[in-house]
Amino acid sequence: MSSRTFRLFPLAYHFSLQAYGRWLPGDPRGWHRRGDGTAAPPRSDDPIIYGLSRELQRYPSATITEPAGATILQTLSSIALEHEWRVYAVATTPTHLHAVVSAPLKGIDILRLIRDESQRRLVENGMIEPSRPFWSAGGYFSMVHTVRGLERACRYVALHRTEASTVDVAGRPVAPLR
């Protein structure tokens, strides 16, 4: 008998959701063309494509303000409680959300639920207009299969913690990293 155990889902997922208009094609930080695939190396910056992307934006770029960040964290907490997920780490910055979550679903389904439900709650709370997107299309997630990988993902999220995300999903204070 093998010592390996079969797991239907990974130990956890590491999610990253970008606020609308915050990481466009041609971005100097690197970017991927739709269809490149997750294993493809990031493309180098392209000022022409970046400029065109900015001009073609239908709405102004979204910013995760402190109240919006609190709403997003509360939404994630509510979803996790309702579906009995485990949230290991979460952080918001003005431009994006990072979360490490364990749940018995496909990563894309979790990502869509977080994105759609937080958008709905931001609209409900009057923080954004209903016709305006808050998140960029898609999002990114990676599967975490080991305890070491889980620790690494949580450390990465902790590096992105700001004053606006100093409360964990259970509402307990978390000291910001300096």
Disulfide bonds with the S-S distance in Angstrom:
none
